[in-house]
Amino acid sequence: MCCLFTTLVLFGPRLGILVWWLIQPIRWQATFETFLWPFLGFLFAPWTTLMYVLVFPGGIVGFDWIWLALGLLADIASYSGGAYTGRERIPV
């Protein structure tokens, strides 16, 4: 079960980016001027990249910053998710 969850967390947003890019390439071209930023987002911050593409068309104002922060927190949580699981190994 743990391996399945880890796989979904790591590959879920990346698969979402790939499918969304194949379905709506014009939206991705309107959001990013070059291929470099979405590629780096695909590799290192997929949740943030998805949120950025989601909120970008109207410009990033107001509540959109909350969505971007949630995407960033999801990326950080996916990379540091194993820190809490080893708590029982710590001697008291």
Backbone bond lengths (Angstrom), bond angles and torsions (degrees), N, CA, C in turn:
res aa  C-N    CA-C-N  psi(-1)  N-CA   C-N-CA  omega(-1)  CA-C   N-CA-C  phi
1 M - - - 1.441 - - 1.524 111.31 -
2 C 1.315 116.28 -39.36 1.460 120.09 -179.89 1.530 110.89 -64.53
3 C 1.316 116.52 -40.37 1.459 120.08 -180.00 1.534 111.13 -66.45
4 L 1.318 116.83 -36.95 1.461 120.85 177.62 1.527 110.58 -64.61
5 F 1.329 117.15 -44.48 1.461 120.87 178.61 1.526 111.08 -62.83
6 T 1.322 116.55 -43.51 1.461 120.67 178.97 1.522 110.72 -62.79
7 T 1.304 117.46 -41.09 1.461 121.28 178.55 1.522 110.96 -63.27
8 L 1.330 116.97 -43.68 1.459 119.76 178.96 1.524 112.28 -65.21
9 V 1.323 116.94 -39.33 1.462 120.23 -179.98 1.526 110.73 -67.02
10 L 1.324 116.49 -40.88 1.462 119.49 -176.85 1.522 113.45 -80.21
11 F 1.336 117.40 -38.92 1.458 119.89 -175.99 1.520 113.71 -100.73
12 G 1.312 118.43 -17.15 1.456 121.73 -178.98 1.518 113.79 -57.29
13 P 1.324 118.89 -56.34 1.464 118.60 -178.98 1.526 112.18 -68.47
14 R 1.303 117.58 -31.22 1.464 119.83 178.65 1.530 110.88 -67.78
15 L 1.312 116.07 -39.74 1.456 119.97 175.64 1.529 109.97 -66.71
16 G 1.327 116.65 -38.20 1.456 120.54 175.78 1.521 112.40 -61.76
17 I 1.327 117.01 -41.64 1.469 121.09 177.15 1.517 110.08 -61.58
18 L 1.314 117.24 -45.94 1.463 121.51 -178.39 1.528 111.32 -62.48
19 V 1.321 117.08 -46.82 1.464 120.13 -179.19 1.526 110.75 -65.92
20 W 1.329 117.20 -44.34 1.464 120.24 -179.36 1.523 110.79 -64.32
21 W 1.326 117.16 -37.30 1.469 120.62 178.72 1.519 110.20 -66.84
22 L 1.329 118.03 -37.05 1.464 120.63 178.69 1.523 111.67 -71.00
23 I 1.339 117.48 -33.48 1.460 121.02 -178.45 1.528 111.84 -79.79
24 Q 1.346 117.00 -42.88 1.466 121.38 -176.67 1.526 111.53 -128.30
25 P 1.325 118.94 70.61 1.471 118.97 -179.61 1.527 113.28 -67.58
26 I 1.325 117.62 -25.63 1.465 120.25 -179.52 1.527 110.79 -67.26
27 R 1.337 117.04 -37.32 1.472 120.30 177.97 1.526 110.48 -63.72
28 W 1.338 116.97 -40.52 1.465 120.73 179.63 1.521 110.48 -68.91
29 Q 1.333 118.24 -36.26 1.461 120.78 177.18 1.523 110.93 -68.59
30 A 1.326 117.13 -33.48 1.465 120.26 178.05 1.521 111.21 -73.09
31 T 1.334 117.31 -30.00 1.458 120.85 -178.22 1.514 111.69 -79.41
32 F 1.319 117.09 -43.78 1.462 121.56 -176.55 1.526 109.77 -116.79
33 E 1.322 116.10 136.53 1.462 120.39 179.79 1.526 111.97 -80.88
34 T 1.325 116.77 -32.60 1.458 120.60 -179.23 1.523 109.90 -121.08
35 F 1.310 115.87 170.80 1.454 121.32 178.51 1.523 111.82 -82.60
36 L 1.324 117.95 -15.72 1.460 122.44 -173.85 1.535 112.70 -64.49
37 W 1.337 118.31 -48.63 1.471 120.94 -175.62 1.518 113.49 -66.07
38 P 1.339 119.16 -45.29 1.475 116.22 176.91 1.528 112.58 -66.70
39 F 1.328 117.70 -30.86 1.465 120.31 177.57 1.527 110.84 -67.06
40 L 1.331 116.73 -44.95 1.469 119.62 176.70 1.521 111.72 -65.18
41 G 1.322 116.71 -37.22 1.454 120.31 175.63 1.520 111.77 -65.02
42 F 1.322 116.71 -37.54 1.466 121.38 176.81 1.520 110.57 -61.95
43 L 1.323 116.99 -39.75 1.460 120.57 -177.82 1.520 113.37 -77.98
44 F 1.326 118.06 -45.56 1.458 121.38 -168.39 1.522 115.71 -109.36
45 A 1.313 119.10 -31.73 1.475 121.67 -176.01 1.528 110.56 -140.07
46 P 1.326 118.14 68.28 1.465 119.35 -174.93 1.529 114.46 -67.77
47 W 1.334 118.32 -37.35 1.466 119.69 179.23 1.523 110.85 -65.59
48 T 1.324 116.76 -41.43 1.467 120.76 178.90 1.527 110.42 -65.32
49 T 1.318 116.82 -39.35 1.458 120.94 178.55 1.522 110.67 -63.77
50 L 1.321 117.28 -43.46 1.463 120.09 177.31 1.526 111.56 -61.10
51 M 1.327 116.51 -44.07 1.466 119.83 179.76 1.524 111.13 -66.03
52 Y 1.321 116.94 -37.29 1.463 120.32 179.89 1.527 110.77 -63.78
53 V 1.320 116.72 -43.94 1.466 120.12 178.70 1.521 110.27 -67.25
54 L 1.314 117.29 -33.26 1.461 121.60 179.60 1.526 111.95 -66.21
55 V 1.321 118.10 -42.39 1.470 121.02 -174.00 1.519 113.95 -97.10
56 F 1.310 119.99 -9.46 1.461 121.36 -171.43 1.525 115.60 -69.72
57 P 1.321 122.31 -38.30 1.474 119.89 -170.18 1.523 115.51 -53.39
58 G 1.310 119.81 -35.21 1.456 121.18 178.22 1.520 112.95 -92.12
59 G 1.315 117.51 3.37 1.454 121.41 -173.56 1.519 109.47 90.08
60 I 1.302 116.33 153.72 1.456 120.61 -177.45 1.522 108.36 -95.20
61 V 1.317 115.19 104.10 1.468 121.74 -179.41 1.515 109.33 -139.82
62 G 1.303 116.14 151.96 1.460 122.49 171.91 1.512 115.41 56.93
63 F 1.325 115.69 -118.37 1.453 122.99 -174.19 1.535 112.56 -68.23
64 D 1.321 117.81 -16.10 1.473 121.29 178.74 1.520 111.79 -60.56
65 W 1.321 116.86 -30.73 1.471 119.64 178.71 1.527 110.98 -65.80
66 I 1.315 116.88 -30.74 1.472 120.79 176.84 1.527 109.55 -65.43
67 W 1.336 117.42 -43.54 1.467 120.58 178.54 1.520 111.51 -61.99
68 L 1.330 116.28 -41.25 1.466 119.72 177.88 1.529 111.24 -64.91
69 A 1.317 116.68 -39.38 1.469 120.29 177.90 1.522 110.95 -65.41
70 L 1.324 117.90 -38.63 1.467 120.94 176.82 1.527 111.07 -64.98
71 G 1.313 116.51 -38.98 1.465 119.70 175.72 1.518 111.84 -63.53
72 L 1.319 116.44 -41.68 1.464 120.38 177.93 1.519 111.18 -65.33
73 L 1.329 117.05 -41.75 1.465 120.41 177.46 1.534 111.25 -63.58
74 A 1.320 117.04 -37.29 1.470 120.14 177.36 1.529 110.69 -65.30
75 D 1.331 117.35 -37.83 1.464 120.01 176.76 1.520 111.27 -65.85
76 I 1.316 116.28 -44.70 1.471 119.78 179.38 1.521 110.18 -63.48
77 A 1.327 117.13 -41.62 1.462 120.76 -179.96 1.523 111.75 -65.80
78 S 1.322 117.14 -34.68 1.467 118.67 -179.66 1.519 111.74 -70.65
79 Y 1.334 117.52 -28.42 1.461 120.00 178.53 1.522 112.51 -85.54
80 S 1.319 118.06 -26.75 1.463 119.97 -176.33 1.524 111.88 -115.31
81 G 1.300 118.23 23.80 1.454 121.82 -175.79 1.509 114.44 -67.32
82 G 1.331 120.22 -23.49 1.451 121.37 -176.11 1.511 114.68 -85.12
83 A 1.304 119.60 -0.24 1.462 121.61 -176.54 1.524 111.67 -68.86
84 Y 1.303 118.28 -33.66 1.457 121.47 -175.82 1.534 111.74 -84.00
85 T 1.330 117.32 -22.46 1.464 119.74 -175.06 1.528 113.05 -71.92
86 G 1.323 119.36 -22.41 1.456 121.42 -178.91 1.510 113.63 -92.29
87 R 1.302 118.37 18.32 1.470 121.55 -175.21 1.524 113.04 -66.17
88 E 1.343 117.82 -29.35 1.473 118.39 -179.08 1.513 112.80 -75.59
89 R 1.307 118.39 -13.03 1.460 121.52 178.05 1.523 112.77 -84.45
90 I 1.314 117.53 -11.19 1.453 121.52 -178.72 1.531 109.10 -77.50
91 P 1.342 117.90 124.47 1.461 118.43 179.71 1.528 111.06 -70.77
92 V 1.298 115.34 144.31 1.473 120.77 -178.19 1.498 110.87 -94.56
